[in-house]
């Protein structure tokens, strides 16, 4: 399944925003306590997941640049000298 790049890049921020919202809602929900606890934990997990995804993407792209000399998310389509591309 392919999604557009702006949506793909915005998903971690959406997770973080929903998580912060969940934590805020859990703070203001007094009764029942189980609902407040569940909402707070779910919000924390969403913030954590969004942060992990952002950091893993950053590290993946940095590693790709270090080894390939370009952005790993957008591979260079040109043949590089010594890469074997375009040689018979």
Secondary structure, 3 states (H helix, E strand, C coil): CCCCHHHHHHHHHHHHHHHHHHHHHHHHCCCCHHHHHHHHHHHHHHHHHHHHHHHHHHHHHHHHHHHHCCCCCCCCCCCCCCCCCCCC
